[in-house]
Amino acid sequence: MALRNIEIYSQFDTDALVFVCPSCAVAFKEEYPKLFAKDDPKLLQKVIKLAHKVKDINQFLIEDIGLVSIPGARPEKITYHALVD
């Protein structure tokens, strides 16, 4: 599955790979380079290039889009699963 993800996402010219799942983002950013470190150097370059594009949705909204707050009060309790760097 990891290899298929790499092949698919490598086909697109994107500025960022945005993940809503922090665990998936960490896998793509940190685990994929380790997983393919001993494989084909060209494949490893693809993995590293993609890993540098990985962003958590919240990181993307704040850093790339410039979202600072959501208008209006929110009565709900919100839990956030932080991206592990």
C-alpha positions as CSV (number, residue, x, y, z in Angstrom):
1,M,0.0,0.0,0.0
2,A,2.8,2.4,0.8
3,L,4.4,1.9,-2.5
4,R,1.1,2.4,-4.3
5,N,0.6,5.7,-2.4
6,I,4.0,6.9,-3.4
7,E,3.5,6.0,-7.1
8,I,0.0,7.7,-7.2
9,Y,1.0,10.9,-5.3
10,S,4.2,11.3,-7.3
11,Q,2.2,11.7,-10.5
12,F,0.8,15.0,-9.3
13,D,2.5,18.4,-9.2
14,T,1.3,19.7,-5.8
15,D,2.6,22.1,-3.2
16,A,1.2,20.1,-0.3
17,L,-0.2,16.7,0.7
18,V,-2.8,17.6,3.2
19,F,-3.9,14.9,5.7
20,V,-6.9,15.0,8.1
21,C,-5.5,12.0,9.9
22,P,-2.4,12.9,12.0
23,S,-1.3,9.2,12.1
24,C,-1.4,9.0,8.3
25,A,0.6,12.2,8.0
26,V,3.3,10.9,10.3
27,A,3.4,7.6,8.4
28,F,3.9,9.4,5.1
29,K,6.3,12.0,6.5
30,E,8.5,9.8,8.8
31,E,7.8,6.1,8.3
32,Y,7.8,5.9,4.5
33,P,11.4,7.3,4.2
34,K,12.6,4.7,6.8
35,L,10.6,2.0,5.0
36,F,12.3,2.6,1.7
37,A,15.7,3.8,2.9
38,K,17.4,0.7,1.6
39,D,15.5,0.4,-1.7
40,D,16.1,2.0,-5.1
41,P,17.6,5.5,-4.7
42,K,15.1,6.9,-7.3
43,L,12.3,5.6,-5.2
44,L,13.8,7.0,-2.0
45,Q,14.0,10.4,-3.7
46,K,10.3,10.3,-4.6
47,V,9.5,9.4,-1.0
48,I,11.6,12.2,0.5
49,K,10.1,14.7,-2.0
50,L,6.6,13.7,-1.0
51,A,7.5,13.6,2.7
52,H,8.5,17.3,2.5
53,K,5.0,18.2,1.2
54,V,3.1,16.5,4.0
55,K,0.9,18.9,6.1
56,D,-1.7,18.3,8.8
57,I,-5.0,19.9,7.8
58,N,-4.7,22.4,10.7
59,Q,-1.2,23.3,9.7
60,F,-2.3,23.9,6.1
61,L,-5.3,26.0,7.1
62,I,-3.2,28.3,9.3
63,E,0.1,28.5,7.4
64,D,-1.0,28.2,3.8
65,I,-4.6,29.5,3.8
66,G,-4.2,32.1,6.6
67,L,-7.2,31.0,8.6
68,V,-6.9,32.4,12.1
69,S,-10.3,31.8,13.6
70,I,-13.6,30.5,12.7
71,P,-16.3,33.2,13.0
72,G,-18.8,32.7,15.8
73,A,-18.7,31.1,19.2
74,R,-18.6,27.3,19.4
75,P,-20.5,25.7,22.2
76,E,-19.1,22.2,21.5
77,K,-16.1,20.7,23.2
78,I,-13.4,20.1,20.7
79,T,-10.5,17.6,20.8
80,Y,-7.5,17.9,18.6
81,H,-5.1,15.0,17.8
82,A,-1.8,16.8,17.2
83,L,0.6,15.9,14.5
84,V,3.8,14.4,15.9
85,D,6.9,16.0,14.5
